[in-house]
Amino acid sequence: MVQSLKRDEFESEKRSSRELLLRLLGWAVVLLLAKVFLSIVLEYRRYFPADFESNFLSGRRHSFTGVYRQAFYVHILSSPIALMLATFLVVSQGKGRLRWWHRWAGRTQFLLVMLVVVPSGMIMAKDAYAGPISAAGFVVLNLATAGCLALAVLRARERRFVAHRRWAMRCFVLLASPLLLRLIAGAAIVTGMESERSYQLNSWISWLIPLIVYETCFARRPRREWNPDRAAAIPTEKEAVP
């Protein structure tokens, strides 16, 4: 009996230590991504007017015209708003006093992403740096973002909230992927590995890796269903697999 109690205490302490480590790691990642987000937004001062010596616009002096130019400005202004809305939606989860705000933020995000972010991203993708391979990566990213958001909304309307959260988290991961894209690109520059090939690879792994991590580590965790009318229930078999 004594040995069993000691073993249980040891396992409990081990779990607590693991949870603390994961929490600290999570906050470190959040702070790093917040720093990258701010650095991206601060660089906007070089886009008004367009500075063709800036990182993103370098070499685009002759192609930065017409529809691409319009799509660029629409995209860089709408994407941060969409990401901030997604962050609020993930944090609030539609609970308590934030339920009304959650619903309206979700509706706003849906319209913004579907009508502005994704279409402008698709226009920019066709002229992506490093050619068709990177262009294909960004096209698939835009389509995946739209698909995840559409399914998140559909599951919410069906009141399948476990599945809704999972699809919403997938959408959040995809919307946040440009932060990892910038982080990897910066690391490539620092290490002298920057090239067209590295950018082509980055255009895919910057969103595939976070999505794989989410699917592997978080998406399949059994979760207790939460009903916005405060009627808690265990998810059914149908609900458990989105």
N, C-alpha and C positions, 0 to 999 in steps of 0.2 A: 504493500500500500504506500509506504513512504517513498519507495523508489518510483512508483507510478506518479506520485504527486510531484516529485522532483523532475521527472521526465516531462510532465505536462508544463511545469513552470519554465523549464528550459526551452521547450518548443514555443511557448507563448512569448518569451523574451526574444527568441530567434525571429519569430514572425514580426514582432514589434520593431526590431532592429531593421529587418528587411523593408518593412513599410516606411520607416523613417528615411532610409537610404533612397528608396524610390521617390518619396516625396521631395527630398532635397534635390535629387537628380531632375525631377520634373520642374521644380522652380528654376533650376540652373538653365534648363532648356528654354523655359518661358522667357527668362531675362535675356538670354542670348538672341532669341527670335525677336523680342521687343526692340533690342538694340539694332538689329538688322532692319526691322520695319522703319524705325526712325531714320536710319541712314538713307534708306530708299526715298522716304518722303522729303528729307532735307535736300536730296539731289534734285528735286523738282525745280529748285531755283535756277538750275542750269537749262531748263526746258522752256522758260518764259522770259525772253525769247529763246529759240532753240540754239543751243551751244553745241556745235558739231565736234568740239574737242572733248565733250563729256563721254563717259564710258559707253552708254547705250547708243548715243547718236553718232559716235565716231564712224566716219566713212559713209554716212547716209545723206550727205548734203544734196546729192542729185536725185535721190529716191524719196526724200522726205517731202512729198507733195501729194496733192489730191486726196483720195480716199484714205490712203495710209496715214497721212498726217492727221486727218480728222479722227480716225480710229485710235491713233496713238494717244491723243489728248483725252478722248472720251474714256479710254481704258485706264490710263494712269490716274484719272480723277475718280472713277467709279470703283475700281478694284479695292483701294484702301477702305472705302465706306462699306463695301460688301464684306470684307474681312472683319471689320469692327462689329458689324451686325452679327456675323456668324459667331464671333467670340462672345458677344452678349447672349446669344441664343444658347450656346453651350453652357455658359455659366449659370444663367437663370433657370434653365430647364422647365420653364413654364409653371413654376411652383409659387404658391402663396400670392403675395401682393404683386408679383411680377408677371402673373399669368396674362393679364391684358396686354402689357407691354411686349411680352414674348410673342403673342399672336400677331400683333401689328408689326413687330420687327421681322417676323418670319414672312409676312405678306410683302413687306417692303423689300426684303432681301430677294424673295422669289422674282419679283418684277425687275429688280435691278440686275440680277445675274442673268436672267433669261432674255431680257430685252436690251441690255447694255453691255455687261461684262463679257458674256460669251460671244455675241456677234462681233464686237470690236476685237476680241482676242482672236477670233477666226480670221478676220481681215489681216491682222498683224502676223499671224502664223504663216501665211503663204509667202511672206517676205522675210522669214526668220533667218538669222545669221547661220551660216554653215550648211545651208541648202535643204534638200527635201527630207533628210533624216530628222533633223531638228524640227522642221516644219510639221512633220507627221507627229512627232512627240507632243507638240503644243496643240495640234488639232485634236488628238485623242484626249489630252488633258481637258480641253474645253468641253468635248462631248461627254466625258465622264463626269465632269462637274455638273453639267446640266442634267444628266441622267440621275445622279445621286440626289440632287435637289428635288427633282420631280418625284422621285420615289419617296423622299422624306415627307413631302407634302401629301402625297397619296396615302401613305401609312397613317399620317395624322388625321386625315379625313375619315379613314376607316377605324380610327380610335385604337390602332395597334401601336401603342406608344413605345414599346420596347424596340420594335423594328424602326419606328420613326426616329428614335434617338440614334440608332446605328447608322442609318442612311444620312442623317444630319451630320454625324461625326465624320463620315466619309467625305461629305461635301466640305466640311470645315478643313479637313486635312488637305484636300485638293486646292482649296482657296488659299491656304497658307503655304503651298509648295513653292511659290516664287521667292519666299524668304530663304528656303533651303537652296534654291537655284542660285541666288545671290551669294550665299555663304560658300557654296562649293566653288563658284566662279572666283570668288576672292581667294580661296585657298589655292586654286590652280594658278592664279597670278603670283601669289607669294612664293609658291614652290617651283615656279618656272615651268609648270606643266600646261599652261594655257595654249590651246590650239583648237582648230576646227573640230578635230576628233573628240577632244574633251568636252566641247560645248554640245556636240551631238549626243554624247553619252549623258551629259548633265540634263539635257532636255527631257530625257526619259526617267533617269534614276531620281531626280529631284522630287518627283511625285509618286513614282512606283515604290521606292523604299519606304517612305512614311506610310503609304497605304498598306504595304505588306506587314509592316510592324504593327499597325493598328489591327489588321485582320488576325494576325498571329497571336498577339498578346492581349487584346482587349475585346474584340468583336464577339468572340464566342463565350465570354464569361456569362454564366447564368445570372440573370438580373431579375429582381423582383419588380413586377409591373407596378407602374404608378399611374393612377387615374386622376385627371385634373379635377374631378368631382370628389376627390379624396376617398375613393372606394378602392382600397388596395386589393390586389389579387395576384396569384401566382400565374405567370404566363403559361398559356396552353402550349401543346407541342407545335401547333401551327405557328404560334406567335414566336416561339423560341428561335426559329430559323427564318431570318428575314429573306 
